[in-house]
Every structure is written in structure tokens, then in C-alpha cells.
Amino acid sequence: MPARANPVPPGTRVLFLGHASTIIEMDGVRLVTDPVLRRLVGPLYRRIPQPLSGPLIDPDAILISHLHLDHYDPRSLRLFRRDTPVLVPSGAGLSLRWSGFREVHELRPGERLRLGPVEIVGTEAKHRGTRHPLAARTPSLGYVISGSHSVYFAGDTGFFPRITEVWPRRLDVALLPIAGIGPLMPEFKHMSPRHAVKAMELLRPRLVVPIHWGTYHLPGTALLRMGPDFHRRAPFVFKAQAAALEPDVHTVMLRPGETLSVEDALEGHAAHAALGTAASPTRFEAEWAGPGVPGDTP
């Protein structure tokens, strides 16, 4: 791996940038997932501030789950050096090479890549990842990053019972999508809060961080019957339904731009699991949970 200008401090962290864009740091390795960072991407517009580019400096690799425009944006990828390794689903490599990246690794579910002290394995995802209707069909992937901890990035997927097969041991952290980009997205293509909780019940990770919610929206969706709060409601619906699994499985809601220290969260999780109590609400939950939101149904 090349020398970096921005070294990774010790420990394991997850920085949520919004939608499916995250930064995962583990054992001195920095990974960026599905970096889509612009204000406008096709017909989608970003309802939260654009993330600062500072934390994105010199990642060791970029993980792309599939080629839909809200997960693969060539203009956002211009932030990165073209010698940065990129992991993509099988058949999607040509698009990245057209974008100028010189080291592209195409993975199928179960295939692995060693990157310094961590290993990355591709996992199944139930989501057609074709770029546009006339393009060749390409699949979608999730990824498990393992080293001192294990972090599952599900990418974009509908619920599927074989999600239990993504990792043979108990996961430390699962980054699970909980919504689409509008109220009419079918559940078989995107996990709803209800289906994300079903996946959580099967996986039983120690920690869950909801992703893929409240960032990119289609114009006019705030005017539909679900009202202007639809886009911020999904994480609280999920949190309310996932509460039944506390304290065995703890949900940590991150505001876009916030970072989770995995070591600190696991230590707190173990303490609350031993006592049989749920963790206290985060600052994000206290500030954003409006009256009636946690009890809403999907």
C-alpha cells in the first residue's frame, strides 16, 4: 500500500457520510464505500450538507456495491487517486477502468481480497445492479471487512433469508440499508425498516448502524401522501421496531458526518447486555425524534 498523507489512527471506526457512503477504518486501513457525494446526481438531490472531503484523503481501497447512480458516481470518484484499488461486483470492472482507475478487482460472493492486515470478502445481495435498461446485467455485492473486528456493509439489497450466510461468526457491526429513495420503492429491491429488522433478527450482529436513508431524494416525494417527514421517519421506525432485540443487538443511529468508535460501542453494548438494559438514546436520537415519530408504522 502506498504511503499516505493522512495516517489512520489506531482502532476501528465507522464514519457515516449519508446514503451508502461510509468510511470504515480498521487496523490502520481506510476504506470508502459507495462514494456519492454531490448535491445533484441525475434526478436525485441531496437534502443534507455535502460531506467534507478531508476524511476521504488517500483511502486504501474503494468498495462499490453496484452501478446504480446513487451508489456509483464517476464525478464523485474524481476525488480519489487513480491508483487507488477499487473492488466491484463481477462484470462491473469496465466502468471503473473507463473512469481511469488502474487497479480494479471484480469479486463474486465468497471471493476474498487481502489488503494489508484486513480481509475483504464479497457477499450476496438481492438487488439488480444494472446501470441503465440497455446496459449489460451486473449483480450487486455486499462486503464483510474483517481484522480485529468484523464489519458488514450490505450495500443495497432487499431482504433474503440467506443473509445468515454472509459471515460464519457473529458480526461486530452491520451497516444495513433501511429505505429506498422514495416512499414507493418496492421492498424486494430495497429493505424497508420492517425487512431490515428481519435481517437483523437473522444476523444477530452486536451493533447495527442504519444506512441508505434520508440523503438523496426524488423531486416531489415530500408532496406525496406520506408528507414531508417521510424521509426522516425511516430510522425512527426502524429504531422502534428493533428495540425488541435490545440489549442483545444494539442499534446505533448516526447523523451524517458522525463517527462510531466500534471499541467504545462494543464495550457499552457488553455492559448493557450484562445488565439486561438498553443503551441511553444518542444525541442524534434526542434531537431528531419528533413527537409521534418512533411509533409510526412503515
C-alpha positions, 0 to 999 in steps of 0.5 A: 500500500502506498504511503499516505498523507493522512495516517489512520489512527489506531482502532476501528471506526465507522464514519457515516457520510449519508446514503451508502457512503461510509468510511470504515477504518480498521487496523490502520486501513481506510476504506470508502464505500459507495462514494456519492457525494454531490448535491445533484446526481441525475434526478436525485438531490441531496437534502443534507450538507455535502460531506467534507472531503478531508476524511476521504484523503488517500483511502486504501481501497474503494468498495462499490456495491453496484452501478446504480447512480446513487451508489456509483458516481464517476464525478464523485470518484474524481476525488480519489487517486487513480491508483487507488484499488477499487473492488466491484461486483463481477462484470462491473470492472469496465466502468471503473477502468473507463473512469481511469482507475488502474487497479480494479478487482471484480469479486463474486460472493465468497471471493476474498481480497487481502489488503494489508492486515484486513480481509475483504470478502464479497457477499450476496445481495438481492438487488439488480445492479444494472446501470441503465435498461440497455446496459449489460446485467451486473449483480450487486455485492455486499462486503464483510471487512474483517481484522480485529473486528468484523464489519458488514456493509450490505450495500443495497439489497432487499431482504433474503433469508440467506443473509445468515450466510454472509459471515460464519461468526457473529458480526461486530457491526452491520451497516444495513440499508433501511429505505429506498429513495422514495416512499414507493420503492418496492421492498424486494429491491430495497429493505424497508425498516420492517425487512431490515429488522428481519435481517437483523433478527437473522444476523444477530450482529452486536451493533447495527448502524442504519444506512441508505436513508434520508440523503438523496431524494426524488423531486416531489416525494415530500408532496406525496401522501406520506408528507414531508417527514417521510424521509426522516421517519425511516430510522425512527421506525426502524429504531422502534421496531428493533428495540425488541432485540435490545440489549442483545443487538444494539442499534446505533443511529448516526447523523451524517458526518458522525463517527462510531468508535466500534471499541467504545460501542462494543464495550457499552453494548457488553455492559448493557447486555450484562445488565439486561438494559438498553443503551441511553438514546444518542444525541442524534436520537434526542434531537431528531425524534419528533413527537409521534415519530418512533411509533409510526408504522412503515 
